[in-house]
Amino acid sequence: MRILIVGGGPAGLTFAACLLRHGIEPVVVEKAPRGSTGGYSIGLHINGWRVAERLGLVEAFRAKAMPLGPAHHLDRRGRKLFSYDYRVLAKAAEGRLLAIMRSDFQDILTAAVTDKCPIHYETTVAALDDDGAGVTATFSDGSTDRFDLVVGADGYRSTVRALAFGPHEDFLRPLGYRASAWRVPLSRPLGASFVGMMDVNHQGGLYDVGDGTAATLFCWRDARTDRLDPEARRAVLQAKFGGWPEPIASALTSAIDWDRAFFDTVSQIEVPKWSKGRIALLGDAAWCLTFLAGQGTSTAMAGAYILAAELARKGHAEALDSYEARMRPLVTKMQAVSRKIGGHYVPQSTFGMRMQSWILPIMLSRPLIKFTSSRLAAPAVELEKSDD
Ligand SMILES: Cc1cc2nc3c(=O)[nH]c(=O)nc-3n(C[C@H](O)[C@H](O)[C@H](O)COP(=O)(O)OP(=O)(O)OC[C@H]3O[C@@H](n4cnc5c(N)ncnc54)[C@H](O)[C@@H]3O)c2cc1C
């Protein structure tokens, strides 16, 4: 079976690695130049962890993991609101949890598939023609090729989805926030895994990468969904967070590489069916959860694993239906969790902020962490069917 994977992100590269395990050699096209992945941190949770175990990548991810320690939340004047400890969360997950820079994550996956399948960088698809017997793909360089299946793993603003399923607006569900994230050098140690500051409608913070740099994450309530150029992005960040104390102040005045930095609307993707004929969607292209649940990468990895396993043992139509049936319940649950978390993550009122400051440390404390995890963490999806 000839498979084209559009998008060499977490979903696309994990899918490539999983197909290779089944003896299927895909072709990957990636729009960005090699090595230009996002300057933000991502978390590996139970579903991603179990896929990483099967791909033999856990030790490689661990070697690049960011340090786990306390997280301090302050108000916008720098006064302490509450703290908790990521090590308690990791213990509740029986050690199967880590944070890693997306660029490191991507390098590890790329190394796992390079030399085993072609990855064409700075390439995308311009047209897809599914005639029932196969798909003819026209690439951005004008060349064409024919495949049995095309999988769009090209993220939230998927070109494959736009070409084969319909315009972005049909599938975007904006949650009413914007977010931005980039990497900054630290002039002095953070002294914690995370230092964040919040105010009504605003949340900003820095995650310690462990190498003298930090990954920022800023999120604020904003109903607009128009795209902004880099100058306008900087102006919005200044308008929202300018005048906040350290470490926010330095992060805002740092040089931001907008090719790597993230700045976008926080929207979920809802596609009623993830496949159409011989074209399918995977990861954020199919079901973007948003970063709010911290499960996007792991869910994409689980989807990639299951889709590869189904394709290895069934015809494409049956495989695509089984993949969707196995993944849909997890995605539906985590999209609901994401929407719920958003309202707390960016407090809507001073009262909400006070309540959160009181309740969160209790919910994330040693005695209650198991209960909290059972409500908010992703359930482990069944990766193996007995006939896999
Ligand atoms: C700031 C931030 C923080 C996050 N934190 C977490 C977290 O803590 N934990 C977690 O699990 N998840 C987190 N996420 C979510 C996570 O990053 C995504 O869910 C995950 O990356 C989805 O992977 P993907 O491969 O489906 O899509 P993407 O990561 O979007 O990758 C898509 C890839 O396709 C490429 N591409 C795009 N268009 C085309 C095209 N037309 N042709 C070819 N290639 C194309 C892109 O360059 C990219 O390489 C976070 C996201 C953000 C933005």
PDBQT file of the ligand as one rigid body, heavy atoms in Angstrom, charges set to zero:
ROOT
HETATM    1  C1  LIG A 401       1.583  26.464  22.727  1.00  0.00    +0.000 C 
HETATM    2  C2  LIG A 401       1.167  25.047  22.652  1.00  0.00    +0.000 A 
HETATM    3  C3  LIG A 401       1.346  24.228  23.740  1.00  0.00    +0.000 A 
HETATM    4  C4  LIG A 401       0.963  22.897  23.687  1.00  0.00    +0.000 A 
HETATM    5  N1  LIG A 401       1.146  22.110  24.761  1.00  0.00    +0.000 NA
HETATM    6  C5  LIG A 401       0.841  20.817  24.677  1.00  0.00    +0.000 A 
HETATM    7  C6  LIG A 401       1.095  19.936  25.775  1.00  0.00    +0.000 A 
HETATM    8  O1  LIG A 401       1.590  20.330  26.826  1.00  0.00    +0.000 OA
HETATM    9  N2  LIG A 401       0.797  18.636  25.615  1.00  0.00    +0.000 N 
HETATM   10  C7  LIG A 401       0.272  18.143  24.456  1.00  0.00    +0.000 A 
HETATM   11  O2  LIG A 401       0.035  16.925  24.352  1.00  0.00    +0.000 OA
HETATM   12  N3  LIG A 401      -0.007  18.929  23.420  1.00  0.00    +0.000 NA
HETATM   13  C8  LIG A 401       0.261  20.254  23.504  1.00  0.00    +0.000 A 
HETATM   14  N4  LIG A 401      -0.009  21.065  22.450  1.00  0.00    +0.000 N 
HETATM   15  C9  LIG A 401      -0.726  20.529  21.286  1.00  0.00    +0.000 C 
HETATM   16  C10 LIG A 401       0.190  19.791  20.355  1.00  0.00    +0.000 C 
HETATM   17  O3  LIG A 401       1.267  20.599  19.969  1.00  0.00    +0.000 OA
HETATM   18  C11 LIG A 401      -0.611  19.328  19.138  1.00  0.00    +0.000 C 
HETATM   19  O4  LIG A 401      -1.805  18.719  19.525  1.00  0.00    +0.000 OA
HETATM   20  C12 LIG A 401       0.205  18.348  18.350  1.00  0.00    +0.000 C 
HETATM   21  O5  LIG A 401       1.377  18.963  17.931  1.00  0.00    +0.000 OA
HETATM   22  C13 LIG A 401      -0.584  17.836  17.159  1.00  0.00    +0.000 C 
HETATM   23  O6  LIG A 401       0.289  17.270  16.255  1.00  0.00    +0.000 OA
HETATM   24  P1  LIG A 401      -0.044  17.243  14.688  1.00  0.00    +0.000 P 
HETATM   25  O7  LIG A 401       1.108  16.573  14.063  1.00  0.00    +0.000 OA
HETATM   26  O8  LIG A 401      -1.411  16.726  14.493  1.00  0.00    +0.000 OA
HETATM   27  O9  LIG A 401      -0.128  18.771  14.225  1.00  0.00    +0.000 OA
HETATM   28  P2  LIG A 401       0.990  19.886  14.232  1.00  0.00    +0.000 P 
HETATM   29  O10 LIG A 401       1.764  19.834  15.482  1.00  0.00    +0.000 OA
HETATM   30  O11 LIG A 401       0.312  21.148  13.892  1.00  0.00    +0.000 OA
HETATM   31  O12 LIG A 401       1.952  19.473  13.050  1.00  0.00    +0.000 OA
HETATM   32  C14 LIG A 401       1.544  19.620  11.711  1.00  0.00    +0.000 C 
HETATM   33  C15 LIG A 401       2.760  19.532  10.815  1.00  0.00    +0.000 C 
HETATM   34  O13 LIG A 401       2.328  19.643   9.473  1.00  0.00    +0.000 OA
HETATM   35  C16 LIG A 401       3.063  20.645   8.800  1.00  0.00    +0.000 C 
HETATM   36  N5  LIG A 401       2.183  21.237   7.799  1.00  0.00    +0.000 N 
HETATM   37  C17 LIG A 401       1.203  22.158   7.986  1.00  0.00    +0.000 A 
HETATM   38  N6  LIG A 401       0.593  22.418   6.830  1.00  0.00    +0.000 NA
HETATM   39  C18 LIG A 401       1.187  21.662   5.894  1.00  0.00    +0.000 A 
HETATM   40  C19 LIG A 401       0.994  21.493   4.501  1.00  0.00    +0.000 A 
HETATM   41  N7  LIG A 401       0.054  22.169   3.857  1.00  0.00    +0.000 N 
HETATM   42  N8  LIG A 401       1.789  20.624   3.840  1.00  0.00    +0.000 NA
HETATM   43  C20 LIG A 401       2.757  19.923   4.494  1.00  0.00    +0.000 A 
HETATM   44  N9  LIG A 401       2.986  20.053   5.810  1.00  0.00    +0.000 NA
HETATM   45  C21 LIG A 401       2.204  20.900   6.499  1.00  0.00    +0.000 A 
HETATM   46  C22 LIG A 401       3.488  21.613   9.895  1.00  0.00    +0.000 C 
HETATM   47  O14 LIG A 401       4.626  22.337   9.513  1.00  0.00    +0.000 OA
HETATM   48  C23 LIG A 401       3.759  20.643  11.045  1.00  0.00    +0.000 C 
HETATM   49  O15 LIG A 401       5.051  20.124  10.989  1.00  0.00    +0.000 OA
HETATM   50  C24 LIG A 401       0.376  22.387  22.484  1.00  0.00    +0.000 A 
HETATM   51  C25 LIG A 401       0.196  23.220  21.386  1.00  0.00    +0.000 A 
HETATM   52  C26 LIG A 401       0.589  24.528  21.458  1.00  0.00    +0.000 A 
HETATM   53  C27 LIG A 401       0.395  25.398  20.271  1.00  0.00    +0.000 C 
ENDROOT
TORSDOF 0
